[in-house]
Amino acid sequence: MSKYKNIKLILKKQIDKGVIALWTFDDIRKEFTQIYKNYNSELTIYTPKQLLDKISQMDEIEHSNEKI
């Protein structure tokens, strides 16, 4: 099971409802932040769809590393 289950559900709901939202992901701390007041210009901004795709890629990498 993905350790990103909750964020995936949030992102899918935002996509389904057409919510206009922007997110950042800190690759070092592995933290997600929906942009409102806490934006740090050093982080990449993602739409819900883009962040969901990134999480899926991270899951695939994690699962392939577990097989090694």
VEXDREN-2710 file (C-alpha; in Angstrom, 1 decimal):
% VEXDREN-2710
k/r/px/py/pz
1/MET/0.0/0.0/0.0
2/SER/1.2/3.4/-0.8
3/LYS/2.3/5.6/2.0
4/TYR/0.9/8.5/0.1
5/LYS/-2.7/7.2/0.3
6/ASN/-4.2/10.3/2.0
7/ILE/-2.6/12.9/-0.3
8/LYS/-3.7/10.9/-3.4
9/LEU/-7.3/10.9/-2.2
10/ILE/-7.2/14.7/-1.6
11/LEU/-5.7/15.3/-5.0
12/LYS/-8.2/13.0/-6.8
13/LYS/-11.1/14.8/-5.1
14/GLN/-9.6/18.2/-6.2
15/ILE/-9.3/16.9/-9.7
16/ASP/-12.8/15.4/-9.8
17/LYS/-14.3/18.6/-8.4
18/GLY/-12.3/20.9/-10.6
19/VAL/-10.7/22.7/-7.6
20/ILE/-8.1/25.2/-8.7
21/ALA/-5.2/24.5/-6.3
22/LEU/-1.5/24.6/-6.5
23/TRP/0.9/22.4/-4.5
24/THR/4.6/22.1/-3.7
25/PHE/6.6/19.0/-2.9
26/ASP/9.8/19.2/-0.9
27/ASP/12.0/16.3/-2.3
28/ILE/14.3/16.4/0.7
29/ARG/11.7/16.5/3.5
30/LYS/9.1/14.5/1.5
31/GLU/6.5/17.1/2.4
32/PHE/3.5/18.3/0.5
33/THR/2.2/21.9/0.9
34/GLN/-0.9/23.3/-0.7
35/ILE/0.0/26.9/-1.5
36/TYR/-1.7/29.6/0.4
37/LYS/0.6/31.3/3.0
38/ASN/3.5/28.8/3.2
39/TYR/4.9/29.1/-0.3
40/ASN/8.7/28.8/-0.5
41/SER/10.0/30.0/-3.9
42/GLU/12.6/27.3/-3.8
43/LEU/10.0/24.6/-4.4
44/THR/8.4/23.5/-7.6
45/ILE/4.7/24.3/-8.0
46/TYR/2.3/21.5/-9.1
47/THR/-1.3/21.3/-10.0
48/PRO/-3.2/18.4/-8.3
49/LYS/-2.9/16.3/-11.5
50/GLN/0.9/17.0/-11.8
51/LEU/1.5/16.1/-8.1
52/LEU/-0.6/12.9/-8.4
53/ASP/1.6/11.9/-11.4
54/LYS/4.7/12.7/-9.4
55/ILE/3.5/10.6/-6.4
56/SER/2.8/7.7/-8.8
57/GLN/6.3/7.9/-10.2
58/MET/7.7/8.0/-6.7
59/ASP/5.6/4.9/-5.7
60/GLU/7.0/3.0/-8.8
61/ILE/10.6/3.9/-7.9
62/GLU/10.1/2.9/-4.3
63/HIS/8.5/-0.4/-5.3
64/SER/11.3/-1.2/-7.8
65/ASN/13.9/-0.4/-5.1
66/GLU/12.2/-2.8/-2.7
67/LYS/12.7/-5.6/-5.2
68/ILE/16.4/-5.1/-5.2
END
